[in-house]
Amino acid sequence: MSEQDLNPILSSAWSGPSTTYGGEAYGEMIASLRAFLNRIAGGRPEEHDITALGADLDRWSTTLAEAAVEETEQVYGRRPDLLGRGQATWPAVRFTHLDDNSLEGVVTFDRYFLGRHGVAHGGAIAFLFDEIAGRLAHLGGRPMARTGYLRIDFRAIAPIEVELRISGRYLREEGRKRILRLELAHGDTLCAEAEVLMVTLKPGQR
């Protein structure tokens, strides 16, 4: 199944506020931003280029400040139809399978997520797991929940700039508690695994 085919499922799995504002152009802008951050992380530009880039960023910061909106109107991170939900600062997963109780996908940590010696930063893996847990917890139309705990065991290095497999399973439900299992693997090597507790919100909670 292609990612385009999965888009309606992805949208239904995302239980937070969503929008289609910006259309395809917004998605292309986020893809460019993701590539920019990757190049910044791996680059060593000349001093005059650093100065020029800083000035350009300052100008854009001023422009964007004038376009600031309330949280309820935010676009960033609220485009479930786009890769990575329209975010540039977390490793975006390309989902290959979704059902009510499991998901699978592939992810590549680029240079932006480097820890050291060609290995993804452990915090980036935690960020990835928390995002995926949120997706998994809401599959099947389940009500809104928040992370209670995220317990990670790092088993082997997770290299950057190679495709890794991510998978998750909905294990069980105990009242408001939902217990999930996540795994990140490089080929046959398990890089990290996590147990996640997601807690269903009470009426009125957000």
N, C-alpha and C positions, 0 to 999 in steps of 0.2 A: 504494500500500500504506500502511495507517495505521500509526502508531507502535505501537498495540496489537498489530497483526499482526506487527510487527518484533520484539516483545519476546523471543520464543524465540530469534531469531537474535542479538539483542544479548547475551542471556545466554550463548550459545555462543561469542560472540566475545570475551567477557571471560574471561581465563584465570586471574585472581587469585581469592582467597577470596571467597565470596559468601554471602549469607544472605537470608532473607525475613522476618527479625525485624521486628516493628512493623507489618507489613501495610500497608494503605492509609493508616492514620493516620500512619505514619512519613513516607510520601511527601508527605502534606499538610503535615506539620510542616516538612519541608525546603523546600517551595514557599513557605510563610509566611516562613521564614528568608531565602530568596532575595529575596522582596519587601521584607522589613525592611531588608536591607543596601542595596537600591536606594533606599529612602526615606531612610535615614541619609545616604547619599552625596549625595542631592539636597536634603536638608532643612537648615533653619536654625532649630531649635526654640528656644523661649523658655528662659531660664536655669532656671526652676523645673521645666520638663519635662526638661531635661538631667539635673538632679539626681535627679529621680524615676526616670528611665530607668536611670541609673547604679546606683541602689539596687536596682531590679528585676533588673538583670543580675547584680549581686553575689549576690543571693539565688539566682538560677538557677545561677550558677557553683558555689555551695556544694552545691546539690542534685545537680548533674551530677557533681561531684567524688566524691560518695558512691556514684554509680552507675558509676564508672570500671571498665573491664575491661582485660584484656591485649589486645595487638594482634590475637591470633588470634580474639578474640570481638568485635572492632569491627564496628559496623554502618555507620557513616558511610563513604560511598564504595564500599560493597560490596553495593549493591542494583542489579545490572545490569538489573533489570526496571523501574527508575524512570528518569525523565528525568534526564540528567546523572549517572547512576549513584548517585543519592542524595546528591550533593554540592551545596553552595550557593555555593561560592567559585570555581567555574570556569564559563565561559559554556557552558550546556548546549545540545547539538546535538539537533535533531529529525531523525533519519535518515529519508531518503526512499528510499534504495536501498542494499542490501548484497549482494555476492556474494563469491566466494572471493578476488577480486583487486582489488576496487574498492569504494568507498563514496561516497555523496552525502548531503547534508543541508543544513539551514538553521540559522542561528544569529543571535541578536540580542544585541549587547553593550548592557547597560543602563547606567545612570548609575554603578553601582558600578565599572565597568571604564573609566571616563573617564580619558584622559590630560590633554588640554587642548583647548579650542576645538571641542568636540563630536566628538572623535576618540578611538577606542579606544586604550588604552595598548598599546605594543608588547609589553610583557611579558605582557599578557593574550592577545595573539595567539600568542606563543610557547607559553604554557600550553595554549591550545587545540590547537595543532599537535601538541604532545607527547602529549596525551591521544588525539587522533585517530590518530596514528601507532601508538600501542599497540593501538588497536582494529583497525586495518588489518593490522598485522603478525601478528595472531593469527587472522584469518579463515581459513576452510578447515581449522580444526583444527590449525594450525601450533603447534609447541611454544613455550614461554615464551621471550621475548627482552626485552632491555633496550636503551634508547637509547644508541647509540655517539656519534652527533652529530646536531645539528639545525641546519641551515644555512638561514637565512631571508633572503630578499630582499624588502624592503618597496617596493612599486611605486607605491602611491597610498594616500591616507588611507582608513581603515576607519571610517566614521561609526558612532556609537552610536545606539541606538533605531530602527534600521531592519534589515530582514531581509537577511542576507548569505548567500551560497552557499559551502559548504565541500565540497571533493571531494578524493579521494585515490586513487592507483593504485599497485599493487604492481608495480614495474618488473622486478626481477630478483633472483636469489639467487646468491651466490658463497660456497659453503661455509656457514659459520655466519653470513655477512653477508646481510642483506635490505635492499635499496635501495627506498625509497618516494618518491613525489612527491605533494605536497599543494598545494592552491590555495584561496585565499579571495577571493571576488569580490563586488562590489556592482553588480548588473546586468551590463553588459558590461565593467565596469572591473575589472581584476585588482588587488586590494589588496595581496596578499602571496603568495609561493610559497616552498616549502621542499623541500629534499632531506634525507631522513632515513635514517640508517643504524641499523638495529636488529640486534643481535647475539644469536644463539641461545645460551642458557645451556648450560654444560657440565653433565654429570650431577653432582648434589649442590649446584650453585649455586642461589641463590634471588634 
